[in-house]
Amino acid sequence: MNSIRSTLATVWRIAAPYFRSEDKWAGRGLLAAVISIELALVLIDVLLNQWNNRFYNALQEKNWDGFVREIGVFSLLATFYIALAVYQLYLNQWLQIRWRRWMTSHYLGEWLQGANHYRMQLQGDAADNPDQRITDDVKMFVEQTLTIGIGLLSSVVTLASFVVILWGLSAAAPLHIFGSEFAIPGYLVWGALIYAIFGTALTQWIGSPLVNLDFQQQRFEADFRFNLVRVRENSEQIALLQGESAERQRLSERFNRVVENWYGIMSRTKRLTAFTASYSQAAVIFPYVLVAPAYFADKIQLGGMMQTASAFGSVQKALSFFVSIYRTLAEWRAVVARLDGFEMAIASAATLATGAASIDVVSKAGSDKIDLERLLVRLPSGTPLVSADKFSILGNERTLVTGPSGAGKSTLFRAIAGIWPFGSGSIAIPAKAKLMMLPQRPYFPVGSLHAAIVYPAEASAFSSDQVRDALIAVGMPQLVSQLEEEAHWNRMLSLGEQQRLGLARALLHAPQYLFLDEATASLDEASEAALYRLLEKKLPATTIVSIGHRSTLEAFHQRNVEFTRDGDRFALQNQTENAKPS
């Protein structure tokens, strides 16, 4: 019961926000329509149950007029049933896509809010494969929540409707055993109840391992798909290293997990299906076994026996809802657990940025420099990495950051950008200052070259002439004719060409602070020098902070800051002044 309450509380927390959202009236209206139609279908089932009595009595009495009349009644009821079922499916699917669209937008917003997606990776695989959770899991949650919810409602209403009928039929057709009559009030109801309790208990005992198996299956499938995408994204490096055999082995190992878990699902499903199929088949004959003695004792007519069997079947089906939908229920609980874990991982990532044990990035009015106060940057494990106190990055002064690999230079940049939460101290950024970070391998979204260069701004934020001039300035005039061409530019261009496009992006956005994390390392020294001179000319008001290992970079920076070992961490060494570049 605790598990059921916990699951239902989680489902309510995940599902309720949509019905309180800006789309709430459409969602509530569609849900009300679907529920109303379901209630109407139950009413038709009740009318058909009563029709069974009249129809089979007409057959037994060879009443032609009654037979023809009942055929007409059935045709009318069947027409209404078909029309309602069609529109219920249509409205249900309409509700599904609106609900799914809202949830997808909501999760995308939360996941991509304030670098949560990045901090979630730093926390490990607490919410593995967010792509699957936002696509498959949201889709399955919406579909299965409606299926289970509407099915449960239908079962409750059906039970309430047919228990009354079945109770009355129990009195009309008392229990007969070996020729003796026993007046047991509602014995048909008690028979259906005992039968359903027996089936439900055995179903839970046989099928309970499916919840964890389904959870693992979704995880292994997503891991396999994710690694296939990684191979595709890094196909050039794999080909250069002749790593196809190694990749095949890694992919085979991950797929083997899919297969092994699937065998577990097969084995458990086989047992569950064997029982539920036996249970369902026995349920067909069970009411006849109970009521047939009364029929042969001339206590009821054929119509009464058929109505009793139909009503018993409806009550038994309603009581056995858990049995019939157990496989879907197991998948649904796994989906709920994955979405719950995803939400908790997002919340945990957001807490990292604002928690007491995080780096405080603040906005400072009236300042033209970035101040680091009592800053200690740590690794996710808590190990100290970089410390700095009373250190400033002065406005409009070009600074070169050097030091050994692994000293934490890039991590310091991440902390300044506000996406690295591990550590303590504060970083004060000038109010309304625009920062841009250019890594060694810049990111370009799949789309037109124009849109890729101006990212993260909209393509319309910069004219084609502005983008063309930036391309020519960074030495890429050959791409001007491809501005409206759509492609995967990270795969189409060399790393050196990508770095040139990254600098073109900086020229367009003209940030107040530009951080270059080895952003020209794949260019030759002459090209690198030309681009630094270009930045100085085109962005005279921009403060440039560079990470680099080439000594030739010193000529293009006014300060040199070195990372040196200080006990268990690296510290920013007192900076030196460089000669102004010519």
C-alpha positions as CSV (number, residue, x, y, z in Angstrom):
1,M,0.0,0.0,0.0
2,N,2.9,2.4,0.8
3,S,4.3,1.7,-2.7
4,I,0.9,2.3,-4.3
5,R,0.4,5.6,-2.4
6,S,3.9,6.7,-3.3
7,T,3.4,5.9,-7.0
8,L,0.0,7.7,-7.1
9,A,1.6,10.8,-5.4
10,T,4.3,10.8,-7.9
11,V,1.9,10.5,-10.8
12,W,-0.2,13.3,-9.4
13,R,2.9,15.5,-9.1
14,I,3.9,14.8,-12.7
15,A,0.4,15.0,-14.3
16,A,-1.3,17.8,-12.4
17,P,0.8,20.7,-13.6
18,Y,-0.6,20.3,-17.2
19,F,-4.2,20.7,-16.0
20,R,-3.2,23.9,-14.2
21,S,-1.2,25.3,-17.1
22,E,-2.1,27.8,-19.7
23,D,-3.7,25.0,-21.7
24,K,-5.8,23.8,-18.8
25,W,-9.2,24.6,-20.2
26,A,-8.6,22.6,-23.4
27,G,-7.0,19.8,-21.4
28,R,-9.8,19.7,-18.8
29,G,-12.5,19.9,-21.6
30,L,-11.0,17.0,-23.5
31,L,-10.6,14.9,-20.4
32,A,-14.2,15.6,-19.4
33,A,-15.4,14.6,-22.9
34,V,-13.4,11.4,-22.8
35,I,-14.7,10.5,-19.3
36,S,-18.3,11.4,-20.3
37,I,-18.1,9.1,-23.4
38,E,-16.7,6.3,-21.2
39,L,-19.7,6.6,-18.9
40,A,-22.0,6.5,-21.8
41,L,-20.3,3.3,-23.1
42,V,-20.9,1.8,-19.7
43,L,-24.6,2.7,-19.9
44,I,-24.8,1.0,-23.3
45,D,-23.2,-2.1,-21.7
46,V,-25.9,-2.1,-19.1
47,L,-28.6,-1.7,-21.8
48,L,-27.0,-4.6,-23.8
49,N,-27.1,-6.7,-20.6
50,Q,-30.8,-6.2,-20.3
51,W,-31.1,-6.8,-24.0
52,N,-29.5,-10.2,-23.5
53,N,-32.4,-11.3,-21.3
54,R,-35.1,-10.2,-23.8
55,F,-33.3,-11.5,-26.9
56,Y,-32.6,-15.0,-25.6
57,N,-36.0,-15.3,-24.1
58,A,-37.5,-14.5,-27.5
59,L,-35.3,-17.2,-29.0
60,Q,-36.4,-19.7,-26.3
61,E,-40.1,-18.8,-26.9
62,K,-39.7,-18.7,-30.7
63,N,-41.2,-15.2,-30.6
64,W,-40.5,-13.9,-34.1
65,D,-41.9,-10.4,-33.5
66,G,-39.8,-10.1,-30.3
67,F,-36.7,-11.4,-32.1
68,V,-37.1,-8.8,-34.9
69,R,-37.7,-6.0,-32.3
70,E,-34.6,-6.9,-30.4
71,I,-32.5,-7.0,-33.5
72,G,-33.5,-3.4,-34.2
73,V,-32.7,-2.4,-30.6
74,F,-29.3,-4.0,-30.8
75,S,-28.6,-2.3,-34.1
76,L,-29.5,1.1,-32.6
77,L,-27.3,0.4,-29.5
78,A,-24.4,-0.8,-31.6
79,T,-24.6,2.3,-33.8
80,F,-24.4,4.6,-30.8
81,Y,-21.6,2.4,-29.3
82,I,-19.5,2.5,-32.4
83,A,-19.9,6.3,-32.9
84,L,-19.0,7.0,-29.2
85,A,-16.0,4.7,-29.3
86,V,-14.6,6.3,-32.5
87,Y,-15.0,9.9,-31.1
88,Q,-13.6,8.8,-27.7
89,L,-10.5,7.5,-29.4
90,Y,-10.2,10.7,-31.5
91,L,-10.6,13.0,-28.4
92,N,-8.3,10.8,-26.4
93,Q,-5.5,11.1,-29.0
94,W,-6.1,14.9,-29.2
95,L,-5.7,15.2,-25.5
96,Q,-2.6,13.0,-25.6
97,I,-0.8,15.2,-28.1
98,R,-1.7,18.4,-26.3
99,W,-0.6,17.0,-23.0
100,R,2.6,15.6,-24.4
101,R,3.4,18.9,-26.2
102,W,3.1,20.8,-22.9
103,M,5.1,18.2,-20.9
104,T,7.8,18.1,-23.5
105,S,8.0,21.9,-23.6
106,H,8.1,22.0,-19.8
107,Y,10.8,19.4,-19.4
108,L,12.9,21.0,-22.2
109,G,12.6,24.4,-20.4
110,E,13.6,22.9,-17.0
111,W,16.4,20.8,-18.5
112,L,17.9,23.7,-20.5
113,Q,17.4,26.3,-17.7
114,G,20.5,27.9,-16.4
115,A,22.9,25.1,-17.5
116,N,21.0,22.4,-15.6
117,H,21.7,20.0,-18.5
118,Y,25.4,20.5,-17.9
119,R,25.3,20.2,-14.1
120,M,23.2,17.0,-14.4
121,Q,26.1,15.4,-16.3
122,L,28.5,16.5,-13.6
123,Q,26.4,14.6,-11.1
124,G,26.8,11.3,-13.0
125,D,24.1,9.1,-14.4
126,A,21.4,9.9,-11.8
127,A,19.2,10.6,-14.8
128,D,20.7,8.8,-17.7
129,N,19.7,9.5,-21.3
130,P,17.5,12.6,-20.8
131,D,16.7,12.4,-24.6
132,Q,14.8,9.2,-24.0
133,R,13.0,10.6,-20.9
134,I,11.8,13.6,-22.8
135,T,10.7,11.6,-25.9
136,D,9.7,8.0,-25.2
137,D,9.0,8.3,-21.5
138,V,6.8,11.4,-21.8
139,K,4.9,9.8,-24.7
140,M,4.4,6.5,-22.7
141,F,3.4,8.4,-19.5
142,V,0.7,10.3,-21.3
143,E,-0.7,7.3,-23.2
144,Q,-0.6,4.9,-20.3
145,T,-1.9,7.3,-17.7
146,L,-5.0,7.9,-19.8
147,T,-5.4,4.2,-20.6
148,I,-5.0,3.2,-16.9
149,G,-7.0,6.1,-15.5
150,I,-9.9,5.8,-17.9
151,G,-9.9,2.0,-17.6
152,L,-10.0,2.2,-13.8
153,L,-12.8,4.7,-13.9
154,S,-14.7,2.4,-16.3
155,S,-14.1,-0.6,-14.0
156,V,-15.4,1.3,-11.0
157,V,-18.6,2.5,-12.7
158,T,-19.1,-0.9,-14.4
159,L,-18.8,-2.6,-11.0
160,A,-21.3,-0.2,-9.4
161,S,-23.7,-0.7,-12.2
162,F,-23.6,-4.4,-12.6
163,V,-23.3,-5.4,-8.9
164,V,-26.9,-4.2,-8.4
165,I,-28.0,-6.3,-11.4
166,L,-26.0,-9.3,-10.4
167,W,-27.3,-9.1,-6.8
168,G,-30.9,-9.2,-8.1
169,L,-30.2,-12.1,-10.4
170,S,-28.7,-14.0,-7.4
171,A,-32.1,-13.9,-5.8
172,A,-33.9,-14.8,-9.0
173,A,-31.5,-17.8,-9.6
174,P,-30.6,-19.2,-6.2
175,L,-27.6,-21.4,-5.8
176,H,-28.3,-25.1,-6.5
177,I,-25.8,-27.8,-5.4
178,F,-26.6,-31.5,-6.0
179,G,-30.3,-30.7,-6.2
180,S,-30.4,-28.6,-3.1
181,E,-31.2,-24.9,-3.1
182,F,-29.3,-22.5,-1.0
183,A,-30.5,-18.9,-0.5
184,I,-27.2,-17.0,-0.2
185,P,-27.8,-13.2,-0.8
186,G,-25.7,-12.0,-3.7
187,Y,-23.8,-15.3,-4.1
188,L,-22.9,-14.4,-7.7
189,V,-21.3,-11.1,-6.5
190,W,-19.3,-13.0,-3.9
191,G,-18.3,-15.6,-6.4
192,A,-17.0,-12.8,-8.8
193,L,-15.2,-11.1,-5.9
194,I,-13.5,-14.2,-4.7
195,Y,-12.5,-15.2,-8.2
196,A,-11.0,-11.7,-8.8
197,I,-9.1,-11.5,-5.5
198,F,-7.6,-14.9,-6.3
199,G,-6.5,-13.8,-9.7
200,T,-5.2,-10.4,-8.6
201,A,-3.1,-11.9,-5.8
202,L,-1.5,-14.5,-8.1
203,T,-0.9,-11.9,-10.9
204,Q,0.9,-9.7,-8.5
205,W,3.0,-12.6,-7.2
206,I,3.9,-13.7,-10.7
207,G,4.4,-10.3,-12.4
208,S,5.9,-8.0,-9.8
209,P,9.5,-8.5,-11.1
210,L,8.4,-7.0,-14.4
211,V,8.5,-3.4,-13.0
212,N,12.2,-3.5,-12.5
213,L,12.8,-5.5,-15.7
214,D,10.9,-2.9,-17.7
215,F,12.9,-0.1,-16.0
216,Q,16.2,-1.7,-16.9
217,Q,15.1,-2.5,-20.4
218,Q,14.3,1.2,-21.1
219,R,17.7,2.1,-19.7
220,F,19.7,-0.5,-21.7
221,E,17.8,0.4,-24.9
222,A,18.6,4.1,-24.4
223,D,22.3,3.4,-23.6
224,F,22.7,1.3,-26.7
225,R,21.0,4.1,-28.9
226,F,23.2,6.8,-27.2
227,N,26.4,4.9,-28.0
228,L,25.3,4.4,-31.6
229,V,24.9,8.2,-31.9
230,R,28.3,8.7,-30.4
231,V,29.9,6.4,-33.0
232,R,28.1,8.4,-35.7
233,E,29.2,11.7,-34.3
234,N,32.9,10.6,-34.0
235,S,33.1,8.5,-37.1
236,E,36.1,10.3,-38.5
237,Q,38.3,9.8,-35.4
238,I,37.2,6.1,-35.1
239,A,38.1,5.6,-38.8
240,L,41.5,7.3,-38.4
241,L,42.3,5.1,-35.4
242,Q,40.8,2.0,-37.1
243,G,38.7,1.6,-34.1
244,E,35.8,-0.2,-35.8
245,S,36.5,-3.5,-34.1
246,A,36.7,-1.9,-30.7
247,E,33.5,0.0,-31.3
248,R,31.7,-3.1,-32.5
249,Q,32.8,-4.9,-29.3
250,R,31.5,-2.0,-27.1
251,L,28.2,-1.8,-29.0
252,S,27.8,-5.6,-28.8
253,E,28.4,-5.6,-25.1
254,R,25.7,-2.9,-24.6
255,F,23.3,-4.7,-26.9
256,N,23.9,-7.9,-25.0
257,R,22.5,-6.2,-21.9
258,V,19.4,-5.4,-23.9
259,V,19.1,-9.1,-25.0
260,E,19.8,-10.6,-21.6
261,N,17.2,-8.3,-19.9
262,W,14.8,-9.0,-22.7
263,Y,15.1,-12.8,-22.0
264,G,14.2,-12.0,-18.4
265,I,11.1,-10.1,-19.6
266,M,10.2,-13.0,-21.9
267,S,10.4,-15.6,-19.1
268,R,8.4,-13.5,-16.7
269,T,5.8,-12.5,-19.3
270,K,5.4,-16.2,-20.4
271,R,4.4,-17.1,-16.8
272,L,2.2,-14.1,-16.5
273,T,0.5,-14.7,-19.8
274,A,-0.1,-18.3,-19.1
275,F,-1.9,-17.4,-15.9
276,T,-3.9,-14.5,-17.2
277,A,-5.0,-16.4,-20.3
278,S,-6.1,-19.3,-18.2
279,Y,-7.8,-16.9,-15.8
280,S,-9.7,-15.2,-18.6
281,Q,-10.8,-18.4,-20.3
282,A,-12.0,-19.9,-17.0
283,A,-13.9,-16.6,-16.4
284,V,-16.0,-17.4,-19.5
285,I,-17.3,-20.6,-18.2
286,F,-17.3,-19.9,-14.5
287,P,-20.7,-18.0,-14.3
288,Y,-22.5,-20.8,-16.3
289,V,-21.2,-23.3,-13.8
290,L,-22.7,-21.3,-11.0
291,V,-26.1,-20.5,-12.6
292,A,-26.7,-23.5,-14.9
293,P,-28.1,-25.7,-12.0
294,A,-30.8,-23.0,-11.5
295,Y,-31.6,-23.0,-15.2
296,F,-32.0,-26.8,-15.4
297,A,-34.1,-26.6,-12.3
298,D,-36.5,-24.3,-14.3
299,K,-35.8,-21.4,-11.9
300,I,-34.8,-19.0,-14.7
301,Q,-35.2,-18.9,-18.5
302,L,-32.4,-18.9,-21.1
303,G,-32.5,-15.2,-21.2
304,G,-32.0,-14.9,-17.5
305,M,-29.0,-17.2,-17.6
306,M,-27.4,-15.3,-20.5
307,Q,-28.0,-12.0,-18.7
308,T,-26.5,-13.5,-15.5
309,A,-23.4,-14.7,-17.4
310,S,-23.1,-11.3,-19.1
311,A,-23.5,-9.4,-15.8
312,F,-21.1,-11.8,-14.0
313,G,-18.6,-11.2,-16.8
314,S,-18.8,-7.5,-16.5
315,V,-18.4,-7.6,-12.7
316,Q,-15.6,-10.1,-12.9
317,K,-13.9,-8.0,-15.6
318,A,-14.2,-4.8,-13.5
319,L,-12.8,-6.6,-10.4
320,S,-10.0,-8.1,-12.5
321,F,-8.9,-4.8,-14.0
322,F,-5.6,-5.2,-12.3
323,V,-5.1,-8.6,-13.8
324,S,-5.9,-7.6,-17.4
325,I,-3.8,-4.5,-17.4
326,Y,-0.8,-5.7,-15.3
327,R,1.7,-5.8,-18.2
328,T,0.9,-2.1,-19.1
329,L,0.8,-1.2,-15.4
330,A,4.4,-2.6,-14.9
331,E,5.7,-0.6,-17.9
332,W,3.8,2.5,-16.6
333,R,5.4,2.3,-13.1
334,A,8.8,2.0,-14.7
335,V,8.1,5.1,-16.8
336,V,6.8,7.0,-13.7
337,A,10.0,6.1,-11.9
338,R,12.2,7.4,-14.7
339,L,10.3,10.7,-15.0
340,D,10.4,11.1,-11.3
341,G,14.2,10.5,-11.3
342,F,14.5,13.0,-14.2
343,E,12.7,15.7,-12.2
344,M,14.7,15.0,-9.1
345,A,18.0,15.2,-11.1
346,I,16.9,18.6,-12.6
347,A,16.0,19.9,-9.1
348,S,19.3,18.6,-7.7
349,A,21.2,20.3,-10.6
350,A,19.4,23.6,-10.0
351,T,20.2,23.3,-6.2
352,L,23.9,22.9,-7.0
353,A,24.0,26.4,-8.5
354,T,22.3,28.0,-5.5
355,G,23.4,25.8,-2.6
356,A,25.5,26.9,0.3
357,A,28.5,24.9,-1.0
358,S,28.5,26.5,-4.4
359,I,30.4,29.3,-6.1
360,D,28.4,32.6,-5.8
361,V,28.3,34.4,-9.1
362,V,27.0,37.9,-8.5
363,S,26.3,41.0,-10.6
364,K,28.2,44.1,-9.5
365,A,26.9,47.6,-10.5
366,G,29.4,50.3,-11.4
367,S,32.3,47.9,-12.0
368,D,34.4,47.4,-15.1
369,K,36.3,44.3,-13.9
370,I,35.7,40.7,-12.8
371,D,36.6,40.2,-9.2
372,L,37.4,36.7,-7.6
373,E,37.1,36.7,-3.8
374,R,38.2,33.8,-1.7
375,L,37.5,31.6,-4.6
376,L,38.1,27.8,-4.3
377,V,37.1,25.7,-7.3
378,R,36.7,22.0,-6.6
379,L,36.2,18.9,-8.6
380,P,32.8,17.1,-8.3
381,S,34.4,14.7,-5.8
382,G,35.3,17.7,-3.5
383,T,39.0,17.7,-4.3
384,P,40.4,21.3,-4.4
385,L,41.5,22.4,-7.9
386,V,42.1,26.1,-8.2
387,S,42.2,28.9,-5.6
388,A,42.2,32.7,-6.1
389,D,41.7,35.6,-3.7
390,K,41.5,39.3,-4.4
391,F,42.2,38.6,-8.1
392,S,40.7,40.8,-10.8
393,I,40.3,40.5,-14.6
394,L,40.6,44.1,-15.6
395,G,38.3,45.6,-18.2
396,N,39.7,46.3,-21.7
397,E,42.9,44.5,-20.9
398,R,44.0,41.4,-22.7
399,T,45.1,38.6,-20.4
400,L,46.8,35.3,-21.2
401,V,46.3,32.4,-18.8
402,T,48.9,29.7,-18.8
403,G,49.8,26.6,-16.8
404,P,50.2,22.8,-17.0
405,S,47.4,20.7,-18.4
406,G,44.9,19.6,-15.8
407,A,45.6,22.7,-13.6
408,G,42.0,23.8,-13.9
409,K,42.2,26.7,-16.4
410,S,39.1,25.6,-18.4
411,T,37.3,24.9,-15.1
412,L,38.0,28.4,-13.9
413,F,36.4,29.7,-17.1
414,R,33.4,27.5,-16.5
415,A,33.1,28.9,-12.9
416,I,33.2,32.5,-14.3
417,A,30.5,31.5,-16.8
418,G,28.4,30.4,-13.8
419,I,28.0,26.8,-14.9
420,W,30.5,25.2,-12.5
421,P,28.9,25.0,-9.0
422,F,31.5,23.0,-7.1
423,G,33.5,25.2,-4.8
424,S,33.1,28.3,-2.6
425,G,33.8,32.0,-2.7
426,S,32.4,34.6,-5.1
427,I,32.8,35.9,-8.6
428,A,31.6,39.4,-9.2
429,I,30.7,40.2,-12.8
430,P,30.0,43.8,-14.0
431,A,26.3,44.4,-14.2
432,K,24.8,43.7,-17.6
433,A,28.1,42.6,-18.9
434,K,28.0,40.3,-21.9
435,L,30.3,37.3,-21.7
436,M,31.2,34.9,-24.4
437,M,33.1,31.6,-24.0
438,L,34.8,30.1,-27.1
439,P,36.1,26.5,-26.4
440,Q,38.6,24.7,-28.5
441,R,35.9,22.9,-30.3
442,P,33.0,25.3,-30.9
443,Y,29.4,24.1,-31.2
444,F,27.3,24.6,-34.3
445,P,23.7,23.5,-34.4
446,V,22.5,21.5,-37.4
447,G,20.9,24.0,-39.8
448,S,21.8,26.8,-42.2
449,L,25.4,28.1,-42.0
450,H,24.0,31.6,-41.3
451,A,22.0,30.3,-38.2
452,A,25.0,28.2,-37.1
453,I,27.4,31.2,-37.0
454,V,25.0,33.6,-35.2
455,Y,24.1,31.0,-32.6
456,P,22.7,31.4,-29.9
457,A,21.0,34.4,-31.4
458,E,18.1,33.9,-33.9
459,A,19.2,33.9,-37.6
460,S,17.2,37.1,-38.1
461,A,19.3,39.0,-35.5
462,F,22.1,39.5,-38.1
463,S,21.7,40.3,-41.8
464,S,23.4,38.1,-44.5
465,D,25.7,41.0,-45.2
466,Q,26.9,41.1,-41.6
467,V,27.6,37.4,-41.6
468,R,29.3,37.5,-44.9
469,D,31.6,40.3,-43.8
470,A,32.5,38.3,-40.7
471,L,33.2,35.2,-42.7
472,I,35.5,37.1,-45.0
473,A,37.3,38.8,-42.1
474,V,38.2,35.5,-40.5
475,G,39.5,34.1,-43.8
476,M,36.6,31.9,-44.9
477,P,35.3,33.7,-48.1
478,Q,34.7,30.3,-49.8
479,L,31.7,29.7,-47.4
480,V,29.9,32.9,-48.3
481,S,27.9,31.1,-51.1
482,Q,26.8,28.4,-48.6
483,L,25.2,30.7,-46.0
484,E,21.7,29.3,-46.6
485,E,22.8,25.7,-47.0
486,E,21.8,23.4,-44.2
487,A,24.3,20.8,-42.9
488,H,26.0,19.3,-39.9
489,W,28.8,21.9,-39.8
490,N,30.7,20.2,-37.0
491,R,31.3,17.3,-39.3
492,M,31.6,19.2,-42.5
493,L,34.4,21.5,-41.5
494,S,37.9,20.9,-40.1
495,L,38.6,21.9,-36.5
496,G,40.6,24.9,-37.7
497,E,37.7,26.1,-39.9
498,Q,35.4,25.6,-37.0
499,Q,37.6,27.8,-34.8
500,R,37.6,30.5,-37.5
501,L,33.8,30.4,-37.5
502,G,33.8,30.6,-33.7
503,L,35.8,33.9,-34.0
504,A,33.3,35.1,-36.7
505,R,30.6,34.5,-34.1
506,A,32.5,36.6,-31.6
507,L,32.9,39.5,-34.1
508,L,29.1,39.5,-34.7
509,H,28.1,39.4,-31.0
510,A,30.9,41.8,-29.8
511,P,30.8,40.7,-26.2
512,Q,32.2,42.9,-23.4
513,Y,34.3,39.9,-22.2
514,L,35.6,37.2,-24.6
515,F,37.1,34.1,-23.1
516,L,39.2,32.0,-25.6
517,D,39.9,28.5,-24.3
518,E,42.6,27.4,-26.8
519,A,40.1,28.7,-29.4
520,T,42.9,29.1,-32.0
521,A,45.0,26.1,-31.1
522,S,44.3,24.2,-34.4
523,L,45.5,27.2,-36.5
524,D,49.1,27.8,-37.6
525,E,50.9,30.6,-35.8
526,A,50.6,33.1,-38.7
527,S,46.8,32.6,-38.9
528,E,46.5,32.8,-35.1
529,A,48.4,36.1,-35.1
530,A,46.3,37.5,-37.9
531,L,43.1,36.6,-36.1
532,Y,44.3,38.1,-32.8
533,R,45.1,41.3,-34.6
534,L,41.6,41.2,-36.2
535,L,40.0,40.9,-32.7
536,E,42.0,43.9,-31.5
537,K,40.9,45.9,-34.5
538,K,37.3,44.9,-34.7
539,L,36.6,44.6,-30.9
540,P,38.6,47.4,-29.3
541,A,36.2,47.6,-26.3
542,T,36.3,43.8,-25.6
543,T,38.3,42.4,-22.8
544,I,40.0,39.2,-24.1
545,V,41.1,36.4,-21.8
546,S,42.9,33.6,-23.5
547,I,44.1,30.1,-22.4
548,G,47.0,29.0,-24.5
549,H,50.3,27.1,-24.5
550,R,52.1,28.9,-27.3
551,S,54.7,31.5,-26.3
552,T,53.8,33.5,-29.4
553,L,50.5,34.5,-27.7
554,E,52.3,36.6,-25.2
555,A,52.8,39.3,-27.7
556,F,49.0,39.8,-28.1
557,H,48.2,40.1,-24.4
558,Q,49.1,42.7,-21.8
559,R,49.1,40.4,-18.8
560,N,50.2,36.9,-18.2
561,V,48.6,34.9,-15.4
562,E,50.2,31.6,-14.6
563,F,48.7,28.6,-12.7
564,T,51.2,27.2,-10.2
565,R,51.1,24.4,-7.8
566,D,50.2,25.4,-4.2
567,G,49.9,22.4,-2.0
568,D,46.9,20.3,-3.0
569,R,45.7,22.8,-5.6
570,F,46.7,25.3,-8.2
571,A,46.8,29.0,-7.6
572,L,46.8,32.1,-9.8
573,Q,50.4,33.4,-9.7
574,N,51.0,37.1,-9.6
575,Q,50.7,38.4,-13.2
576,T,53.4,39.9,-15.3
577,E,53.0,42.7,-17.7
578,N,53.7,42.1,-21.4
579,A,54.7,44.6,-24.0
580,K,51.9,46.0,-26.1
581,P,51.7,44.1,-29.4
582,S,52.5,46.0,-32.6
